């Protein structure tokens, strides 16, 4: 199901369903006993569509385990579940993969989800989505008596029912990891009708990582050797030029990736540029590969079999340069330096949290234009914000992350 179809369904079907679900939840809540603040019971997290957000939510998930004393559960779209498994924070039986292929499959999925929540004794739902209505409906369908999430309060156009027992104010001036932490803060307090929680935001550093796996790296090394005669002491620089078909506005111009690759290869005879991407973005990779036209520039599409391979490639590399997309966050689970190019969205909210991450952003008056308030549906067709990030700025960021590297003349 494509993004436009999902938005239409969310608007046309989601609003009335949220109205009904909210009314039902409030009726049931009248007769249900309240849990004590700080005693959430078993917690279910909902984060369906954002793969990178699962990485940002890791500190919150770790905190929930300590607060609850029970292993948490998670529901996510089936196509994104691999990103969740990377964290190693959930047993497989505690992950529910929700379908998003059709309305019929989703309706059937709700029935299975309800049964699954009952079997696990879910008592509290933490909705990590911002203003998506499908997650709001799943929160009610879970049967949990405590439901915490971001509330629109008096913002028009973002209605998704009135079922939350703990309403949290989404703060667009705080990083999303701090917003996620605020959801857990709310569970430690009694419910309140006004925006909260009224306390200092908690810092959230990266708490998980992925170790090197020699057997996977051996596979990747064979793939590299089959495509390039690697120089002695090869230094891998991975480029991820395609942010995905859903939001092409987040892509840095292809010509810039070509220029960046040429200058990196000219600067250092040991440098090897690895063009990474999903098969759907192979046209972008082919164009860049042909434009660079250097034997030390490798088209690596199709060589990584899954996200685990992507992480192991990051373990082998010195730097990853990527558009704002999931790999920027996945890479923080490894020691690789990460340069992320932001424009239509802001690193203030979504910047990777790793210790070796640099986020480049040109703060134009119109940026960011993809926000929670417009469901990431911008009318922009000319991403001048990204075009304003020069190759020189990217090279300077790489030199910061790899001090021994000198900038090209």
C-alpha positions in Angstrom: 0.0 0.0 0.0 1.6 3.3 -1.1 1.9 6.4 1.1 -0.8 8.4 -0.6 -3.4 5.6 -0.2 -2.5 5.2 3.5 -3.0 9.0 4.0 -6.4 8.9 2.3 -7.5 5.9 4.4 -6.2 7.5 7.5 -8.2 10.7 6.9 -11.4 9.3 5.6 -11.8 6.1 7.6 -9.5 6.9 10.6 -11.4 9.9 11.9 -14.8 8.2 12.4 -13.2 5.0 13.7 -11.2 7.0 16.2 -14.4 8.8 17.4 -16.1 5.4 18.0 -13.1 3.8 19.5 -12.6 6.8 21.9 -16.2 6.7 23.0 -15.9 2.9 23.7 -12.7 3.2 25.6 -14.0 6.0 27.8 -17.1 3.9 28.6 -15.1 0.8 29.5 -12.6 3.0 31.6 -15.5 4.1 33.9 -15.8 0.6 35.3 -12.2 -0.4 35.2 -9.9 0.0 38.2 -7.1 2.5 37.8 -3.5 1.4 38.2 -1.2 3.2 40.6 1.2 5.8 39.1 4.5 4.1 38.4 2.9 0.6 38.2 2.3 0.1 34.5 2.1 -3.7 34.4 3.2 -5.2 31.1 3.9 -2.5 28.5 3.2 -2.6 24.8 4.9 -0.1 22.4 3.4 0.9 19.1 5.6 2.2 16.4 4.4 1.1 13.0 6.0 3.0 10.2 9.3 4.7 11.2 12.2 2.4 11.1 14.7 4.9 12.4 12.5 5.8 15.3 12.9 2.4 16.8 16.6 3.2 17.3 15.7 6.5 18.9 13.2 4.8 21.2 15.7 2.3 22.5 16.5 4.3 25.7 12.8 4.6 26.4 12.3 0.9 25.9 15.2 0.1 28.3 13.6 2.4 30.9 10.2 0.7 30.5 11.7 -2.7 31.3 13.0 -1.4 34.6 9.7 0.4 35.4 7.5 -2.6 34.6 9.7 -5.4 35.7 8.3 -7.4 32.8 9.6 -7.8 29.2 7.9 -5.3 27.0 6.0 -6.0 23.8 6.0 -4.2 20.4 3.8 -3.9 17.4 5.2 -2.8 14.1 4.4 -3.0 10.4 5.7 -6.3 9.1 8.0 -4.7 6.5 9.8 -2.7 9.2 10.2 -5.5 11.8 13.8 -6.2 10.9 14.8 -2.8 12.3 13.3 -3.7 15.6 15.0 -7.0 15.8 18.4 -5.3 15.5 18.0 -3.8 19.0 17.9 -7.2 20.6 15.5 -5.8 23.2 12.5 -8.1 22.5 11.9 -11.8 22.3 10.4 -12.9 19.0 7.1 -13.9 20.6 6.7 -10.4 22.0 6.8 -8.8 18.5 3.6 -8.5 16.6 4.0 -7.8 12.9 1.0 -5.9 11.7 0.0 -6.1 8.0 -0.3 -3.0 5.8 -1.0 -4.6 2.4 -4.8 -4.1 2.3 -7.8 -3.0 4.4 -8.9 -6.6 4.6 -5.5 -7.8 5.9 -5.4 -4.9 8.4 -8.9 -5.7 9.7 -7.9 -9.4 10.1 -4.7 -8.2 11.8 -6.7 -6.2 14.4 -8.5 -9.4 15.5 -5.3 -11.3 15.8 -3.6 -8.4 17.6 -6.4 -8.2 20.2 -6.0 -11.9 21.0 -2.2 -11.6 21.1 -2.4 -8.7 23.6 -4.7 -10.7 25.9 -2.4 -13.7 25.8 0.5 -11.5 27.0 -1.5 -9.6 29.6 -0.8 -6.2 28.2 -1.9 -3.6 30.7 -0.3 -0.4 29.3 0.1 0.9 25.8 2.8 3.5 24.9 2.0 4.9 21.5 5.3 6.2 19.9 3.5 7.4 16.8 2.9 11.1 16.6 -0.5 11.6 15.0 -1.2 8.5 13.0 -4.7 7.2 13.6 -4.1 3.5 13.0 -1.8 3.4 16.0 -4.5 5.1 18.1 -7.0 2.5 17.0 -4.6 -0.3 17.9 -4.1 1.2 21.4 -7.8 0.8 22.0 -8.0 -2.6 20.4 -5.2 -3.9 22.7 -7.6 -3.8 25.6 -5.0 -2.0 27.8 -6.5 0.1 30.6 -3.6 2.6 30.5 -2.9 4.3 27.2 -0.2 7.0 26.9 0.6 8.9 23.8 1.0 12.3 22.1 -2.2 14.3 22.3 -3.2 17.1 19.9 -4.8 19.1 22.8 -6.2 22.2 20.9 -4.4 21.7 17.6 -6.9 21.5 14.7 -6.8 18.8 12.1 -4.9 16.2 14.1 -7.9 14.5 15.8 -7.4 10.8 16.5 -9.9 10.1 19.3 -10.1 10.9 22.9 -9.0 7.7 24.6 -5.6 8.4 26.1 -5.5 8.0 29.9 -2.1 9.8 30.0 -1.9 12.7 27.5 1.6 14.0 26.6 2.4 17.2 24.8 4.4 16.6 21.7 7.3 19.1 21.8 8.7 20.0 18.3 11.6 21.8 20.0 12.9 18.7 21.7 14.6 15.7 20.1 12.3 12.8 19.5 14.2 10.6 21.9 13.3 13.2 24.7 9.7 13.2 23.5 9.7 9.4 23.8 11.1 9.7 27.3 8.3 12.0 28.3 5.8 9.2 27.6 7.4 7.2 30.3 7.5 10.2 32.6 3.7 10.5 32.2 3.2 6.9 33.4 5.0 7.8 36.7 2.4 10.5 37.4 -1.3 10.6 37.9 -3.3 11.4 34.8 -3.8 15.1 34.2 -6.1 17.0 31.8 -3.5 19.6 30.7 -0.3 19.3 28.8 2.5 17.5 30.5 4.6 16.0 32.0 5.8 19.1 33.9 9.4 18.2 34.5 12.8 18.7 32.8 13.2 16.6 29.7 15.5 13.6 30.2 18.6 13.1 28.1 18.7 9.8 26.2 22.0 8.5 25.0 22.4 5.5 22.7 22.2 2.4 24.9 22.4 -0.5 22.4 24.9 -1.6 19.9 25.6 -4.4 17.4 28.9 -6.4 17.7 30.9 -7.4 14.6 30.0 -10.7 13.1 33.0 -12.2 11.3 30.9 -14.7 9.2 28.8 -11.9 7.8 31.8 -9.7 7.2 33.4 -12.5 5.3 30.4 -12.6 2.9 30.6 -8.8 2.4 34.4 -9.0 1.8 33.8 -11.6 -0.9 31.2 -9.4 -2.6 33.6 -6.4 -2.4 36.5 -8.5 -3.9 34.3 -9.7 -6.7 33.6 -6.1 -7.8 36.9 -4.3 -7.1 40.6 -4.9 -6.8 40.9 -3.4 -3.3 44.1 -1.5 -2.6 46.2 -2.5 0.4 44.8 -1.0 3.5 41.5 -0.1 1.7 39.4 2.6 3.5 35.7 2.0 2.8 33.4 5.0 2.5 29.8 4.0 2.2 27.3 6.3 0.5 23.5 5.8 0.8 22.2 8.2 -1.9 18.5 7.0 -2.0 16.2 7.9 0.8 13.4 5.8 -0.6 10.5 6.2 -3.0 8.0 7.3 -0.3 9.8 10.7 0.3 12.1 11.5 -2.6 12.3 15.1 -1.4 14.8 13.9 1.2 17.4 13.1 -1.5 20.6 15.1 -1.9 21.2 15.7 -5.6 22.8 12.9 -7.5 25.3 15.2 -9.1 26.6 16.1 -5.5 27.1 12.4 -4.7 29.1 12.0 -8.0 31.3 15.0 -7.2 31.8 13.8 -3.6 32.8 10.4 -4.8 35.3 11.7 -7.3 37.0 14.0 -4.8 37.2 11.3 -2.2 38.8 8.9 -4.6 41.2 11.6 -6.0 42.3 12.5 -2.5 43.2 9.1 -1.2 44.5 6.2 -3.3 43.3 3.8 -0.6 39.7 5.1 -0.6 37.0 2.8 -1.9 33.5 4.3 -2.4 30.7 1.8 -1.8 27.3 2.8 -3.2 24.7 1.1 -1.0 21.0 1.0 -1.5 17.8 -1.0 -1.8 16.9 -2.5 -5.2 14.1 0.0 -5.7 16.7 2.8 -5.8 19.0 1.0 -8.2 18.4 3.6 -10.9 19.9 6.3 -8.6 22.9 4.1 -7.8 23.5 3.2 -11.5 23.5 6.9 -12.5 26.0 7.8 -9.8 28.2 4.8 -10.5 28.4 5.7 -14.2 29.0 9.3 -13.4 31.9 8.6 -11.1 33.4 6.1 -13.6 36.2 4.8 -11.4 37.1 1.2 -10.6 37.3 2.0 -6.9 33.6 3.1 -6.9 31.4 0.0 -6.3 27.7 -0.5 -7.1 26.8 -2.6 -4.1 23.1 -2.8 -4.5 21.8 -6.4 -3.9 25.0 -7.4 -2.0 23.6 -6.8 1.4 21.0 -9.5 2.1 19.4 -7.8 5.1 19.8 -5.1 7.7 22.3 -7.2 9.6 24.6 -7.1 6.5 24.1 -3.4 6.4 25.3 -3.0 10.0 28.3 -5.3 9.3 29.2 -3.2 6.3 29.2 -0.1 8.6 31.5 -2.0 11.0 33.9 -2.4 8.1 33.7 1.2 6.9 35.2 4.4 8.2 32.3 6.7 7.3 28.7 6.5 6.1 27.3 9.5 4.2 23.5 9.2 3.9 20.3 11.1 3.2 18.0 11.4 6.2 16.7 7.8 6.3 16.8 4.6 8.4 20.5 3.7 7.8 21.6 6.9 9.5 20.1 5.6 12.7 21.0 1.9 12.2 24.7 3.0 11.7 24.8 4.4 15.3 24.7 0.9 16.5 28.3 0.5 15.1 31.5 2.5 15.5 31.3 4.0 12.0 31.2 7.8 11.6 27.9 9.0 10.2 27.2 12.2 8.1 23.5 12.7 7.6 22.0 15.2 5.2 18.9 16.9 6.4 16.6 19.4 4.7 12.8 18.8 4.6 13.1 17.4 8.1 15.2 18.7 11.0 18.0 17.1 13.0 16.7 19.0 16.0 14.0 16.3 16.1 15.4 13.4 14.2 19.2 13.6 14.2 21.0 10.3 14.9 22.2 10.1 18.5 25.5 8.2 18.1 28.7 9.7 19.5 30.2 9.9 16.0 27.3 11.5 14.1 27.4 14.8 12.3 24.1 16.2 10.9 24.2 18.8 8.1 21.3 21.1 7.7 20.6 24.5 6.1 18.0 26.2 8.2 16.0 28.0 5.5 12.8 29.9 6.4 10.7 27.1 4.9 12.6 24.2 6.4 11.5 21.8 7.8 8.4 21.3 5.7 7.8 17.6 6.5 6.4 17.6 10.0 4.0 15.7 12.3 1.5 18.5 11.8 1.1 17.8 8.0 1.6 14.0 8.2 4.9 14.5 6.3 3.0 15.6 3.2 4.8 18.6 1.9 3.9 20.5 -1.2 7.5 21.2 -2.0 9.0 19.9 -5.3 12.3 21.8 -5.2 14.4 20.8 -2.1 16.6 23.8 -2.1 17.4 23.1 1.6 19.3 20.0 0.5 20.8 21.6 -2.6 22.3 24.2 -0.3 24.5 21.7 1.4 27.8 21.8 -0.5 30.3 19.0 -1.2 32.9 21.0 0.7 30.7 20.9 3.9 30.4 17.1 3.6 34.1 16.7 3.1 34.8 18.8 6.2 32.4 16.6 8.2 34.2 13.5 7.0 37.6 15.1 8.0 36.2 15.7 11.5 35.1 12.1 11.9 38.4 10.8 10.4 41.0 13.3 11.5 43.9 11.6 9.6 42.1 12.3 6.4 43.1 15.5 4.6 40.8 17.5 2.5 41.4 17.6 -1.3 42.8 20.8 -2.8 
